[in-house]
Amino acid sequence: MTRTEYNALWDNPNYVILVNMLAGQIKSDGCTGVPDFYKLGCLEHDLSYRTGHDPYRNIISKEEADRRLRWYIQKESAFGVLSPMSWWRWAAVKFFAGRAWKG
């Protein structure tokens, strides 16, 4: 998936509803251990980590889930692709969240 395709997902209000509904079903807590500034992206990330699928039930890799979290933060941040938070959160999940991956 490209960044443009990913960003387009979030333009659909039904995608937001789906992410919230599925995250509720798995009892996601959002952005574990850090502030929930980008909660929807964290909910989507949790869903992928716990199921190995994206909200549309497509198989997703850990690397893709981590990249999508970075893209979500960049999409929402005033700094865009230069958002420091997107890069440090991406690095944190890439290098330190391997045990959490259940996919």
N, CA, C and O atoms as a GROMACS GRO file, in nm:
protein
  412
    1MET      N    1   0.085  -0.118   0.000
    1MET     CA    2   0.000   0.000   0.000
    1MET      C    3   0.089   0.124   0.000
    1MET      O    4   0.191   0.129   0.069
    2THR      N    5   0.050   0.222  -0.078
    2THR     CA    6   0.125   0.346  -0.080
    2THR      C    7   0.074   0.441   0.027
    2THR      O    8  -0.034   0.421   0.084
    3ARG      N    9   0.150   0.543   0.055
    3ARG     CA   10   0.110   0.645   0.151
    3ARG      C   11  -0.021   0.712   0.106
    3ARG      O   12  -0.109   0.737   0.188
    4THR      N   13  -0.032   0.740  -0.022
    4THR     CA   14  -0.152   0.805  -0.076
    4THR      C   15  -0.276   0.716  -0.056
    4THR      O   16  -0.382   0.764  -0.016
    5GLU      N   17  -0.262   0.588  -0.085
    5GLU     CA   18  -0.372   0.494  -0.065
    5GLU      C   19  -0.409   0.486   0.083
    5GLU      O   20  -0.526   0.481   0.119
    6TYR      N   21  -0.307   0.484   0.168
    6TYR     CA   22  -0.331   0.477   0.312
    6TYR      C   23  -0.406   0.601   0.360
    6TYR      O   24  -0.505   0.590   0.432
    7ASN      N   25  -0.360   0.718   0.320
    7ASN     CA   26  -0.426   0.841   0.363
    7ASN      C   27  -0.571   0.845   0.316
    7ASN      O   28  -0.657   0.898   0.387
    8ALA      N   29  -0.598   0.790   0.198
    8ALA     CA   30  -0.735   0.789   0.146
    8ALA      C   31  -0.828   0.704   0.233
    8ALA      O   32  -0.948   0.732   0.241
    9LEU      N   33  -0.775   0.600   0.297
    9LEU     CA   34  -0.858   0.520   0.387
    9LEU      C   35  -0.924   0.607   0.492
    9LEU      O   36  -1.043   0.592   0.522
   10TRP      N   37  -0.846   0.699   0.547
   10TRP     CA   38  -0.894   0.782   0.658
   10TRP      C   39  -0.989   0.892   0.612
   10TRP      O   40  -1.052   0.957   0.696
   11ASP      N   41  -1.000   0.914   0.482
   11ASP     CA   42  -1.098   1.010   0.430
   11ASP      C   43  -1.239   0.952   0.432
   11ASP      O   44  -1.337   1.025   0.419
   12ASN      N   45  -1.248   0.822   0.449
   12ASN     CA   46  -1.377   0.754   0.453
   12ASN      C   47  -1.423   0.744   0.599
   12ASN      O   48  -1.360   0.675   0.678
   13PRO      N   49  -1.532   0.812   0.636
   13PRO     CA   50  -1.579   0.807   0.776
   13PRO      C   51  -1.610   0.665   0.822
   13PRO      O   52  -1.600   0.635   0.941
   14ASN      N   53  -1.647   0.576   0.729
   14ASN     CA   54  -1.676   0.438   0.768
   14ASN      C   55  -1.550   0.364   0.813
   14ASN      O   56  -1.558   0.271   0.893
   15TYR      N   57  -1.434   0.406   0.762
   15TYR     CA   58  -1.309   0.344   0.806
   15TYR      C   59  -1.282   0.379   0.952
   15TYR      O   60  -1.239   0.294   1.030
   16VAL      N   61  -1.306   0.503   0.987
   16VAL     CA   62  -1.288   0.547   1.126
   16VAL      C   63  -1.381   0.469   1.218
   16VAL      O   64  -1.340   0.423   1.325
   17ILE      N   65  -1.505   0.453   1.177
   17ILE     CA   66  -1.602   0.377   1.256
   17ILE      C   67  -1.556   0.232   1.271
   17ILE      O   68  -1.562   0.175   1.380
   18LEU      N   69  -1.509   0.173   1.161
   18LEU     CA   70  -1.463   0.034   1.163
   18LEU      C   71  -1.344   0.016   1.256
   18LEU      O   72  -1.342  -0.079   1.335
   19VAL      N   73  -1.247   0.105   1.248
   19VAL     CA   74  -1.130   0.095   1.337
   19VAL      C   75  -1.174   0.104   1.482
   19VAL      O   76  -1.130   0.024   1.565
   20ASN      N   77  -1.258   0.199   1.515
   20ASN     CA   78  -1.306   0.213   1.653
   20ASN      C   79  -1.382   0.089   1.700
   20ASN      O   80  -1.361   0.042   1.812
   21MET      N   81  -1.469   0.035   1.615
   21MET     CA   82  -1.547  -0.082   1.652
   21MET      C   83  -1.457  -0.204   1.675
   21MET      O   84  -1.470  -0.272   1.777
   22LEU      N   85  -1.367  -0.231   1.581
   22LEU     CA   86  -1.279  -0.347   1.594
   22LEU      C   87  -1.183  -0.333   1.712
   22LEU      O   88  -1.154  -0.431   1.781
   23ALA      N   89  -1.134  -0.213   1.734
   23ALA     CA   90  -1.045  -0.189   1.848
   23ALA      C   91  -1.119  -0.213   1.980
   23ALA      O   92  -1.062  -0.265   2.075
   24GLY      N   93  -1.245  -0.175   1.983
   24GLY     CA   94  -1.325  -0.202   2.103
   24GLY      C   95  -1.342  -0.351   2.126
   24GLY      O   96  -1.340  -0.396   2.241
   25GLN      N   97  -1.357  -0.427   2.021
   25GLN     CA   98  -1.375  -0.572   2.033
   25GLN      C   99  -1.251  -0.640   2.091
   25GLN      O  100  -1.262  -0.739   2.163
   26ILE      N  101  -1.134  -0.586   2.059
   26ILE     CA  102  -1.011  -0.647   2.113
   26ILE      C  103  -0.964  -0.576   2.240
   26ILE      O  104  -0.858  -0.608   2.295
   27LYS      N  105  -1.044  -0.480   2.285
   27LYS     CA  106  -1.013  -0.403   2.406
   27LYS      C  107  -0.878  -0.332   2.397
   27LYS      O  108  -0.799  -0.333   2.491
   28SER      N  109  -0.854  -0.270   2.283
   28SER     CA  110  -0.732  -0.193   2.263
   28SER      C  111  -0.730  -0.074   2.358
   28SER      O  112  -0.833  -0.011   2.383
   29ASP      N  113  -0.612  -0.044   2.410
   29ASP     CA  114  -0.599   0.072   2.499
   29ASP      C  115  -0.542   0.194   2.426
   29ASP      O  116  -0.514   0.296   2.489
   30GLY      N  117  -0.525   0.184   2.296
   30GLY     CA  118  -0.472   0.298   2.221
   30GLY      C  119  -0.321   0.299   2.223
   30GLY      O  120  -0.256   0.198   2.195
   31CYS      N  121  -0.265   0.412   2.255
   31CYS     CA  122  -0.119   0.431   2.250
   31CYS      C  123  -0.057   0.390   2.383
   31CYS      O  124  -0.039   0.472   2.472
   32THR      N  125  -0.025   0.265   2.395
   32THR     CA  126   0.027   0.208   2.519
   32THR      C  127   0.154   0.277   2.565
   32THR      O  128   0.253   0.282   2.492
   33GLY      N  129   0.152   0.329   2.686
   33GLY     CA  130   0.271   0.385   2.748
   33GLY      C  131   0.311   0.524   2.701
   33GLY      O  132   0.409   0.580   2.751
   34VAL      N  133   0.237   0.581   2.607
   34VAL     CA  134   0.266   0.717   2.560
   34VAL      C  135   0.133   0.793   2.546
   34VAL      O  136   0.028   0.730   2.542
   35PRO      N  137   0.136   0.926   2.540
   35PRO     CA  138   0.012   1.002   2.525
   35PRO      C  139  -0.065   0.963   2.398
   35PRO      O  140  -0.006   0.929   2.296
   36ASP      N  141  -0.196   0.970   2.407
   36ASP     CA  142  -0.285   0.931   2.296
   36ASP      C  143  -0.307   1.044   2.196
   36ASP      O  144  -0.420   1.069   2.155
   37PHE      N  145  -0.201   1.112   2.157
   37PHE     CA  146  -0.215   1.221   2.061
   37PHE      C  147  -0.268   1.171   1.926
   37PHE      O  148  -0.338   1.245   1.856
   38TYR      N  149  -0.236   1.048   1.891
   38TYR     CA  150  -0.274   0.991   1.762
   38TYR      C  151  -0.346   0.859   1.784
   38TYR      O  152  -0.309   0.756   1.729
   39LYS      N  153  -0.450   0.865   1.866
   39LYS     CA  154  -0.517   0.745   1.914
   39LYS      C  155  -0.572   0.656   1.803
   39LYS      O  156  -0.557   0.534   1.810
   40LEU      N  157  -0.635   0.714   1.702
   40LEU     CA  158  -0.690   0.630   1.596
   40LEU      C  159  -0.582   0.547   1.527
   40LEU      O  160  -0.602   0.429   1.496
   41GLY      N  161  -0.467   0.608   1.503
   41GLY     CA  162  -0.356   0.533   1.444
   41GLY      C  163  -0.308   0.422   1.535
   41GLY      O  164  -0.272   0.314   1.489
   42CYS      N  165  -0.306   0.450   1.665
   42CYS     CA  166  -0.265   0.348   1.763
   42CYS      C  167  -0.367   0.234   1.770
   42CYS      O  168  -0.329   0.118   1.784
   43LEU      N  169  -0.495   0.268   1.762
   43LEU     CA  170  -0.598   0.164   1.763
   43LEU      C  171  -0.583   0.073   1.642
   43LEU      O  172  -0.592  -0.050   1.653
   44GLU      N  173  -0.561   0.133   1.525
   44GLU     CA  174  -0.540   0.055   1.403
   44GLU      C  175  -0.415  -0.032   1.418
   44GLU      O  176  -0.416  -0.149   1.377
   45HIS      N  177  -0.310   0.023   1.475
   45HIS     CA  178  -0.184  -0.050   1.495
   45HIS      C  179  -0.206  -0.167   1.590
   45HIS      O  180  -0.157  -0.278   1.565
   46ASP      N  181  -0.277  -0.144   1.700
   46ASP     CA  182  -0.306  -0.252   1.794
   46ASP      C  183  -0.383  -0.364   1.726
   46ASP      O  184  -0.354  -0.482   1.746
   47LEU      N  185  -0.481  -0.327   1.647
   47LEU     CA  186  -0.561  -0.426   1.576
   47LEU      C  187  -0.472  -0.514   1.487
   47LEU      O  188  -0.485  -0.636   1.487
   48SER      N  189  -0.384  -0.451   1.413
   48SER     CA  190  -0.294  -0.527   1.326
   48SER      C  191  -0.200  -0.616   1.406
   48SER      O  192  -0.174  -0.730   1.367
   49TYR      N  193  -0.149  -0.563   1.518
   49TYR     CA  194  -0.057  -0.642   1.600
   49TYR      C  195  -0.125  -0.764   1.660
   49TYR      O  196  -0.064  -0.871   1.670
   50ARG      N  197  -0.250  -0.749   1.700
   50ARG     CA  198  -0.318  -0.860   1.766
   50ARG      C  199  -0.375  -0.962   1.669
   50ARG      O  200  -0.391  -1.079   1.705
   51THR      N  201  -0.406  -0.920   1.547
   51THR     CA  202  -0.474  -1.011   1.455
   51THR      C  203  -0.392  -1.049   1.333
   51THR      O  204  -0.419  -1.151   1.269
   52GLY      N  205  -0.292  -0.969   1.298
   52GLY     CA  206  -0.217  -0.992   1.176
   52GLY      C  207  -0.292  -0.949   1.051
   52GLY      O  208  -0.257  -0.985   0.939
   53HIS      N  209  -0.398  -0.869   1.073
   53HIS     CA  210  -0.481  -0.820   0.963
   53HIS      C  211  -0.504  -0.670   0.979
   53HIS      O  212  -0.494  -0.615   1.089
   54ASP      N  213  -0.535  -0.606   0.867
   54ASP     CA  214  -0.578  -0.467   0.875
   54ASP      C  215  -0.729  -0.467   0.903
   54ASP      O  216  -0.790  -0.574   0.906
   55PRO      N  217  -0.790  -0.351   0.922
   55PRO     CA  218  -0.934  -0.349   0.953
   55PRO      C  219  -1.023  -0.412   0.846
   55PRO      O  220  -1.135  -0.453   0.876
   56TYR      N  221  -0.975  -0.419   0.721
   56TYR     CA  222  -1.053  -0.482   0.614
   56TYR      C  223  -1.025  -0.632   0.603
   56TYR      O  224  -1.068  -0.696   0.507
   57ARG      N  225  -0.953  -0.688   0.700
   57ARG     CA  226  -0.922  -0.830   0.710
   57ARG      C  227  -0.817  -0.877   0.610
   57ARG      O  228  -0.806  -0.997   0.583
   58ASN      N  229  -0.741  -0.784   0.554
   58ASN     CA  230  -0.629  -0.821   0.468
   58ASN      C  231  -0.511  -0.857   0.558
   58ASN      O  232  -0.488  -0.791   0.659
   59ILE      N  233  -0.436  -0.960   0.522
   59ILE     CA  234  -0.318  -0.997   0.598
   59ILE      C  235  -0.218  -0.882   0.592
   59ILE      O  236  -0.199  -0.820   0.487
   60ILE      N  237  -0.157  -0.854   0.706
   60ILE     CA  238  -0.061  -0.743   0.715
   60ILE      C  239   0.062  -0.791   0.792
   60ILE      O  240   0.050  -0.870   0.885
   61SER      N  241   0.177  -0.744   0.752
   61SER     CA  242   0.301  -0.778   0.822
   61SER      C  243   0.325  -0.678   0.935
   61SER      O  244   0.265  -0.570   0.937
   62LYS      N  245   0.412  -0.714   1.026
   62LYS     CA  246   0.452  -0.623   1.133
   62LYS      C  247   0.512  -0.496   1.074
   62LYS      O  248   0.483  -0.385   1.119
   63GLU      N  249   0.595  -0.512   0.972
   63GLU     CA  250   0.660  -0.397   0.910
   63GLU      C  251   0.558  -0.301   0.849
   63GLU      O  252   0.571  -0.179   0.862
   64GLU      N  253   0.456  -0.357   0.784
   64GLU     CA  254   0.351  -0.272   0.726
   64GLU      C  255   0.270  -0.204   0.836
   64GLU      O  256   0.237  -0.086   0.823
   65ALA      N  257   0.238  -0.275   0.942
   65ALA     CA  258   0.163  -0.215   1.053
   65ALA      C  259   0.242  -0.099   1.114
   65ALA      O  260   0.185   0.006   1.144
   66ASP      N  261   0.372  -0.118   1.132
   66ASP     CA  262   0.456  -0.012   1.188
   66ASP      C  263   0.465   0.108   1.093
   66ASP      O  264   0.460   0.223   1.137
   67ARG      N  265   0.477   0.080   0.965
   67ARG     CA  266   0.484   0.188   0.865
   67ARG      C  267   0.353   0.267   0.864
   67ARG      O  268   0.354   0.390   0.854
   68ARG      N  269   0.240   0.196   0.873
   68ARG     CA  270   0.111   0.264   0.874
   68ARG      C  271   0.095   0.353   0.997
   68ARG      O  272   0.035   0.459   0.988
   69LEU      N  273   0.148   0.312   1.111
   69LEU     CA  274   0.143   0.399   1.229
   69LEU      C  275   0.222   0.526   1.203
   69LEU      O  276   0.177   0.636   1.235
   70ARG      N  277   0.340   0.512   1.144
   70ARG     CA  278   0.421   0.630   1.111
   70ARG      C  279   0.347   0.720   1.013
   70ARG      O  280   0.344   0.842   1.031
   71TRP      N  281   0.288   0.661   0.911
   71TRP     CA  282   0.215   0.740   0.812
   71TRP      C  283   0.096   0.812   0.875
   71TRP      O  284   0.067   0.927   0.841
   72TYR      N  285   0.027   0.744   0.968
   72TYR     CA  286  -0.088   0.808   1.032
   72TYR      C  287  -0.044   0.932   1.109
   72TYR      O  288  -0.105   1.038   1.096
   73ILE      N  289   0.061   0.918   1.187
   73ILE     CA  290   0.110   1.032   1.266
   73ILE      C  291   0.155   1.144   1.173
   73ILE      O  292   0.126   1.261   1.198
   74GLN      N  293   0.224   1.110   1.066
   74GLN     CA  294   0.269   1.212   0.971
   74GLN      C  295   0.150   1.282   0.905
   74GLN      O  296   0.155   1.403   0.881
   75LYS      N  297   0.046   1.208   0.875
   75LYS     CA  298  -0.073   1.264   0.813
   75LYS      C  299  -0.140   1.365   0.906
   75LYS      O  300  -0.190   1.468   0.860
   76GLU      N  301  -0.139   1.338   1.034
   76GLU     CA  302  -0.207   1.423   1.132
   76GLU      C  303  -0.120   1.535   1.187
   76GLU      O  304  -0.171   1.633   1.242
   77SER      N  305   0.010   1.522   1.173
   77SER     CA  306   0.103   1.618   1.231
   77SER      C  307   0.122   1.741   1.142
   77SER      O  308   0.120   1.731   1.019
   78ALA      N  309   0.138   1.855   1.204
   78ALA     CA  310   0.169   1.978   1.130
   78ALA      C  311   0.305   1.969   1.061
   78ALA      O  312   0.331   2.042   0.966
   79PHE      N  313   0.391   1.880   1.108
   79PHE     CA  314   0.525   1.863   1.051
   79PHE      C  315   0.528   1.765   0.934
   79PHE      O  316   0.631   1.750   0.868
   80GLY      N  317   0.416   1.697   0.908
   80GLY     CA  318   0.411   1.602   0.797
   80GLY      C  319   0.514   1.493   0.810
   80GLY      O  320   0.533   1.436   0.918
   81VAL      N  321   0.581   1.462   0.699
   81VAL     CA  322   0.680   1.352   0.700
   81VAL      C  323   0.800   1.382   0.789
   81VAL      O  324   0.877   1.292   0.820
   82LEU      N  325   0.817   1.505   0.829
   82LEU     CA  326   0.928   1.542   0.916
   82LEU      C  327   0.892   1.534   1.064
   82LEU      O  328   0.972   1.572   1.150
   83SER      N  329   0.774   1.486   1.094
   83SER     CA  330   0.728   1.476   1.233
   83SER      C  331   0.825   1.392   1.316
   83SER      O  332   0.840   1.272   1.290
   84PRO      N  333   0.890   1.452   1.415
   84PRO     CA  334   0.981   1.373   1.499
   84PRO      C  335   0.908   1.261   1.572
   84PRO      O  336   0.962   1.151   1.588
   85MET      N  337   0.784   1.289   1.617
   85MET     CA  338   0.710   1.187   1.690
   85MET      C  339   0.682   1.066   1.603
   85MET      O  340   0.685   0.952   1.651
   86SER      N  341   0.655   1.088   1.474
   86SER     CA  342   0.628   0.974   1.387
   86SER      C  343   0.750   0.884   1.376
   86SER      O  344   0.738   0.762   1.374
   87TRP      N  345   0.865   0.946   1.370
   87TRP     CA  346   0.988   0.868   1.355
   87TRP      C  347   1.027   0.800   1.485
   87TRP      O  348   1.071   0.685   1.480
   88TRP      N  349   1.014   0.863   1.601
   88TRP     CA  350   1.056   0.794   1.723
   88TRP      C  351   0.956   0.688   1.763
   88TRP      O  352   0.995   0.584   1.816
   89ARG      N  353   0.826   0.710   1.739
   89ARG     CA  354   0.728   0.604   1.769
   89ARG      C  355   0.747   0.486   1.674
   89ARG      O  356   0.736   0.371   1.716
   90TRP      N  357   0.773   0.514   1.547
   90TRP     CA  358   0.798   0.406   1.452
   90TRP      C  359   0.920   0.325   1.495
   90TRP      O  360   0.916   0.202   1.494
   91ALA      N  361   1.028   0.394   1.532
   91ALA     CA  362   1.149   0.323   1.576
   91ALA      C  363   1.120   0.240   1.702
   91ALA      O  364   1.170   0.128   1.715
   92ALA      N  365   1.042   0.294   1.792
   92ALA     CA  366   1.011   0.221   1.915
   92ALA      C  367   0.936   0.091   1.886
   92ALA      O  368   0.971  -0.014   1.940
   93VAL      N  369   0.834   0.098   1.801
   93VAL     CA  370   0.761  -0.025   1.772
   93VAL      C  371   0.842  -0.119   1.683
   93VAL      O  372   0.834  -0.241   1.697
   94LYS      N  373   0.919  -0.064   1.593
   94LYS     CA  374   1.000  -0.147   1.503
   94LYS      C  375   1.103  -0.228   1.581
   94LYS      O  376   1.121  -0.347   1.555
   95PHE      N  377   1.170  -0.164   1.675
   95PHE     CA  378   1.281  -0.229   1.743
   95PHE      C  379   1.246  -0.290   1.878
   95PHE      O  380   1.317  -0.379   1.926
   96PHE      N  381   1.137  -0.244   1.942
   96PHE     CA  382   1.112  -0.289   2.079
   96PHE      C  383   0.976  -0.355   2.101
   96PHE      O  384   0.947  -0.398   2.213
   97ALA      N  385   0.893  -0.363   1.999
   97ALA     CA  386   0.759  -0.418   2.020
   97ALA      C  387   0.741  -0.556   1.958
   97ALA      O  388   0.628  -0.601   1.940
   98GLY      N  389   0.848  -0.621   1.925
   98GLY     CA  390   0.840  -0.751   1.860
   98GLY      C  391   0.761  -0.855   1.938
   98GLY      O  392   0.689  -0.936   1.879
   99ARG      N  393   0.772  -0.855   2.068
   99ARG     CA  394   0.700  -0.952   2.150
   99ARG      C  395   0.549  -0.930   2.145
   99ARG      O  396   0.473  -1.025   2.164
  100ALA      N  397   0.507  -0.808   2.120
  100ALA     CA  398   0.364  -0.778   2.116
  100ALA      C  399   0.298  -0.828   1.987
  100ALA      O  400   0.176  -0.845   1.983
  101TRP      N  401   0.377  -0.852   1.882
  101TRP     CA  402   0.320  -0.897   1.754
  101TRP      C  403   0.264  -1.038   1.769
  101TRP      O  404   0.335  -1.132   1.806
  102LYS      N  405   0.135  -1.050   1.741
  102LYS     CA  406   0.069  -1.180   1.749
  102LYS      C  407   0.027  -1.230   1.612
  102LYS      O  408  -0.022  -1.342   1.598
  103GLY      N  409   0.046  -1.146   1.509
  103GLY     CA  410   0.000  -1.177   1.374
  103GLY      C  411   0.066  -1.300   1.321
  103GLY      O  412   0.040  -1.341   1.208
   0.00000   0.00000   0.00000
